[in-house]
Amino acid sequence: MPGCGAPGEYRAPKSRSQLSDYWWFCLEHVRAYNAAWDFYKGMSPGEIEAQLRADTSWQRPSWPLGHLGARLDEAVARDPLHILNAAGFHHGRASHAAVPTEMREPLATLGLSWPVTMTEVKVRYKQLAKRHHPDANNGDRAAEERLKTINLAYAALRSRLTEPRAAVG
């Protein structure tokens, strides 16, 4: 600052377009400079809004999950607490229809998300039945109880879903 004999130990940006180019001031003058400096001075409301939006993503491009070919891989993002399922997020897309109330628990038991086909239910049931069958777990009672729960969930889903039928012609 002209006429100031104190050492310039504190930096302040020269302009909003050159934020990495600094003026160096003493403590008294940097406080005065910062008090008078307005990053948004001279910007229209639209420019201010655009700047605020860019700041929320650290000046990097951003897009919603699932766009531009990005898909959420089930193996990458496990959901043991069913937080994503409760929010209606399934396999990289939001659910279009609400999960029927009577199907929520059976779907959670089988680790499936809505919407689901009978084919997906059958595949998942077979996987879980093999994994939790008492014969595959040395007669473990906990595995047997888990298999009973899986069987009940499968029966509930099977009664609500119909399998696609081949056209006869």
C-alpha positions in Angstrom: 0.0 0.0 0.0 1.5 3.4 -0.9 3.0 5.1 2.1 2.8 2.0 4.4 6.1 1.0 6.0 4.8 -2.4 7.4 5.9 -5.6 5.7 3.3 -7.1 3.3 2.8 -10.5 4.9 -0.8 -11.1 3.9 -2.1 -11.8 0.5 -5.3 -10.8 -1.2 -6.6 -11.6 -4.7 -6.2 -9.0 -7.3 -9.5 -9.7 -9.1 -12.1 -12.5 -9.4 -10.7 -13.5 -12.8 -7.2 -13.9 -11.4 -7.7 -15.5 -8.0 -4.2 -16.9 -7.9 -2.6 -13.5 -8.5 -2.2 -11.6 -5.3 -1.6 -8.2 -3.7 0.6 -8.3 -0.6 -0.5 -6.1 2.4 0.2 -5.6 6.0 -2.5 -6.8 8.4 -4.2 -3.4 8.7 -4.4 -2.9 5.0 -5.4 -6.5 4.1 -8.4 -6.2 6.5 -9.4 -2.9 4.8 -9.0 -4.4 1.3 -11.0 -7.5 2.2 -13.8 -5.5 3.8 -14.2 -3.5 0.7 -13.7 -6.3 -1.9 -16.9 -7.9 -3.3 -16.4 -11.0 -5.5 -19.8 -10.6 -7.0 -19.6 -6.8 -7.6 -20.7 -6.0 -11.2 -22.3 -9.4 -11.8 -25.9 -9.9 -12.9 -28.2 -12.1 -10.8 -27.9 -14.8 -13.5 -24.1 -14.7 -13.4 -24.1 -14.9 -9.6 -26.4 -17.9 -9.7 -24.1 -19.6 -12.3 -21.1 -18.9 -10.2 -22.8 -20.4 -7.1 -23.8 -23.5 -9.0 -20.2 -23.9 -10.3 -18.9 -23.5 -6.8 -21.0 -26.4 -5.4 -19.1 -28.8 -7.7 -15.7 -27.2 -7.3 -15.7 -25.8 -10.8 -16.0 -29.4 -12.2 -18.7 -30.7 -14.6 -21.4 -32.7 -12.8 -24.3 -34.8 -13.9 -26.8 -37.1 -12.2 -25.8 -40.7 -11.5 -26.8 -43.0 -14.3 -26.2 -40.6 -17.1 -23.6 -40.7 -19.8 -23.3 -44.5 -19.6 -22.4 -44.6 -15.9 -24.3 -47.4 -14.2 -24.2 -48.3 -10.5 -22.8 -51.8 -10.3 -24.4 -54.0 -7.6 -21.1 -55.6 -6.8 -19.6 -52.1 -6.1 -22.3 -50.6 -4.1 -23.8 -53.0 -1.6 -26.8 -51.9 0.4 -27.0 -54.0 3.6 -29.1 -51.5 5.4 -31.5 -51.2 2.4 -31.1 -47.4 2.3 -31.0 -47.2 -1.5 -33.9 -49.5 -1.8 -36.0 -47.4 0.6 -35.2 -44.3 -1.5 -36.4 -46.0 -4.6 -33.0 -46.3 -6.3 -32.4 -49.5 -8.1 -29.6 -50.6 -10.4 -28.7 -47.1 -11.5 -32.3 -45.9 -12.0 -35.1 -44.6 -9.9 -38.1 -46.9 -9.5 -41.0 -45.9 -11.6 -43.6 -47.5 -9.4 -43.9 -47.7 -5.7 -43.1 -51.1 -4.1 -46.4 -52.8 -3.0 -46.4 -52.9 0.8 -46.9 -56.6 1.0 -43.8 -57.2 -1.2 -41.3 -55.0 0.6 -40.2 -57.6 3.2 -40.0 -60.5 0.8 -38.0 -58.4 -1.6 -35.6 -57.3 1.2 -35.3 -60.9 2.4 -34.1 -62.0 -1.1 -32.1 -58.9 -1.6 -34.0 -57.8 -4.6 -35.3 -54.4 -5.7 -38.5 -53.3 -7.3 -39.5 -53.7 -10.1 -38.6 -57.3 -10.4 -39.5 -60.2 -12.7 -40.3 -63.7 -11.7 -37.2 -64.9 -13.6 -35.0 -62.6 -11.3 -36.8 -64.0 -8.2 -36.2 -67.6 -9.3 -32.5 -67.0 -10.0 -32.0 -65.2 -6.6 -34.0 -67.9 -4.7 -31.8 -70.7 -6.1 -28.6 -68.8 -5.2 -29.8 -68.2 -1.6 -31.3 -71.7 -1.2 -27.9 -73.3 -2.2 -26.0 -71.0 0.1 -28.3 -71.4 3.2 -29.3 -75.0 2.8 -28.6 -77.0 6.0 -26.8 -79.7 4.1 -24.4 -77.1 2.7 -23.8 -75.7 6.2 -23.2 -79.0 8.2 -26.8 -79.0 9.6 -26.5 -75.5 11.1 -29.8 -74.6 12.7 -29.3 -70.8 11.9 -28.9 -71.7 8.2 -32.1 -73.8 8.4 -34.1 -70.9 9.9 -32.7 -68.6 7.3 -33.8 -71.0 4.5 -37.3 -71.1 6.0 -37.4 -67.3 5.8 -36.2 -67.4 2.3 -38.8 -70.0 1.3 -41.6 -67.9 2.8 -40.4 -64.8 0.9 -40.1 -66.7 -2.3 -43.7 -68.1 -1.9 -45.0 -64.6 -1.2 -43.4 -63.2 -4.3 -44.4 -66.2 -6.5 -48.0 -65.7 -5.5 -47.9 -62.0 -6.5 -45.8 -62.3 -9.7 -46.8 -64.2 -12.9 -44.2 -65.7 -15.1 -44.0 -64.5 -18.7 -45.6 -67.1 -21.0 -44.4 -68.0 -24.5 -46.8 -67.1 -27.2 -48.6 -70.1 -28.7 -49.1 -69.9 -32.4 
